């Protein structure tokens, strides 16, 4: 079923969670399929901000094709010194892809990692490698398997509370015993940072999500992971939703690989209208189905008593234990809030009484000084009125002087014009004489 089973719940990594951990978006396009038979140096040069000559001179094609890590680091340092950040970031990213995410040969970035980087759709490929490695129990020692296990560990820790069972566990227990002692009440099912509004539920003809990795293809079933994304599990999932539809090694089934490529061009997503409210619950029918399946499969671990205090069990089809626990927690928090509110009420009432006492003192002092302050206030009002009248008179005088000045300027201009005409007439008479 592509999931990890525990006592009363199951977990499975999803595309949405890997996208949040890696801070990369999932593109609705065909993910990495395989390295092309004819490598285009021009495309690689454009993606890594290199010249075609640099790519052709440093491309190693004996055995595994690609670049040496030494060459990429040297070029990244050169671009760093030139402040060419686009080229520096591209070279650094492809080195991380080839050495950390998808390693194949030590200190070497092979062609597969380069083409995954050029595709810009890392999440489906990395999740495919995770499922394929765990499902097939890869015995080859490879860094890619280590990276997948590290991501699984980070993903699992993200579901645990900050002060959870690992803090208060008995020191005599092994880590496996501590993990298997966890119940559904020890998991943080809906964290604030995981705010998923749409879930990829299928692609094309497939009822689940087919994934293509670097070594093989495998499907994963979203229905077993809905509680991690905040949705409610009401009943056991349908058989066709948890079936194995894709699982084969790269190159062993080219026809099905073509069907997967076509399917990824039609990605189906469901939102809250189809998946229900975000309550992160598992109702009783679903929990009973999980417990029955765990007992039927006889999973290879001993049943361990829970290390934390569990809420009382409610044998009801309509009131899940999770809701009862949430109600108890809510009631306790409301009681605490009520106590805090009462304390604030008494503090505010005391402050109000002190303010009223101070107000009475101020009113008594102001009434005794009212008769003394009334006369000066009237004098000030009278003086202000006199000053306003003086200001009005000054404004009238100023306006009158402005009018007189305009009239004088006009007369002066007329006299100047008349004097000019007389001078012209005098000049004409002199000329005639």
Residue, then its C-alpha position, 0 to 999 in steps of 0.5 A: x500500500x506504499x505506506x508505513x503502518x503503526x498501531x492505529x495509523x499509517x503514514x506515507x510521504x506525499x508530493x505536497x509534503x516534499x514540495x514544502x520541505x524542499x521549498x520547490x513547486x510541483x509543475x504540472x508537466x512530464x517529470x524527468x523520464x530518462x537521459x536523451x541518447x544524444x546529449x545537446x551541448x548547446x542546451x546544457x551550456x544555456x542551462x549552466x551559463x557556460x560556453x559550448x566549448x567549455x561543455x565539450x572540453x570538460x564533458x566526460x563520456x567514458x562509462x558515465x557521462x557528465x562533469x567532474x565536481x572539481x570543474x563545476x566548483x572551479x567555474x562557480x568560484x570564477x563566476x562568484x568573483x565576477x559577481x555573476x550570480x545567475x551562473x554561480x547559482x546554476x552551477x551550485x544547484x546542479x552540483x547539489x543535484x549530482x552530489x547530494x540529491x541524485x549521486x551516482x559516482x563519487x565527486x562526479x555529476x552525471x548526466x541524469x542529475x544535469x537533466x533533472x536540474x534542466x527539467x526544473x521539476x525535482x519533487x516527483x523524481x525524488x519522491x519516486x526514488x524514495x518509494x522505489x528504494x524503500x519498496x524494492x529494498x535496494x541493496x546497492x550502496x548509493x548516496x541516492x538511497x541515503x538521501x531518500x532515507x534522510x528526507x524520510x527522516x526529516x519528513x517523519x520528524x516534521x510530524x512529531x511534536x516539539x516536546x513529544x514522546x522522545x523527550x519523556x521516554x524510558x532510556x532502556x527502550x530502543x529507538x525502534x521501540x520508541x517509534x512503534x510505541x507512538x499512537x495517533x495522539x502523538x502525531x501533529x496531524x495538521x501543522x500550520x506550515x502545511x496549508x495544502x488546498x489542492x491534492x494531486x489524486x491521479x494522472x490520466x488513466x491512473x486512479x493514483x499517481x505514477x512516479x518516474x525515478x532515476x532507477x524505476x517507476x512506482x505509484x503512490x496512493x494519496x488516499x492513505x495520506x490525506x490525514x497528514x494534509x489535514x483532511x478526515x478519513x471516514x472509512x476504509x479506502x476503496x481497493x482500487x485506490x490502494x492498488x499497485x498499478x505501477x512498479x517496474x525497473x527503468x527500461x523493462x516496460x517501455x509501453x507502460x512508461x509511454x502511458x505514464x508520460x501521457x498521463x502526466x499531461x493530465x494531472x487531476x487535483x482535488x480540493x476541499x469540496x471533494x476531500x471534505x473539511x480540514x479536521x485531521x481526524x480518523x473516524x472509528x471505521x477507518x481506525x478499526x480497519x487499520x488495527x485489523x490489517x495490522x493484526x492480519x499482516x503480523x508486522x515484524x514488531x512487538x506491540x509496545x504499550x504507549x509511553x504517553x497517557x492516552x485519552x479514554x476510549x469511546x466505543x461509538x461510531x459517531x463520536x471519535x476519540x479525537x473529537x473527545x480529546x479535542x473537546x477536553x483540551x478546549x474545555x481546559x483552555x476555556x477554563x484557563x481563559x475564564x480565570x484570566x478574564x476574571x483577573x483582568x476584570x478585577x484589575x480593571x474595576x480597581x483601576x476604574x475606582x481609582x480614576x473616579x476618586x481622582x476625578x472627584x478630587x479634581x472637580x472639587x479643586x476646579x469648583x473652588x477656583x472657578x470664581x477666581x478664574x472667571x474674571x481674568x477670562x472675561x478680560x482676556x475675551x474683551x482684549x481679544x475682541x479689541x485686537x480683532x477690531x484693530x486688525x480689521x481697521x489695519x486691514x481696511x487702511x492697508x487696502x485703502x493705501x493699496x488703492x491709492x498706490x494703484x491710482x498714483x501709479x496709473x497717473x504717473x504712467x499717464x504723465x510719462x506717456x504725455x511727456x513722451x508725446x510732448x518730446x516727440x512734438x518738440x523734436x518735430x518742430x525743431x526739425x521743421x525749423 
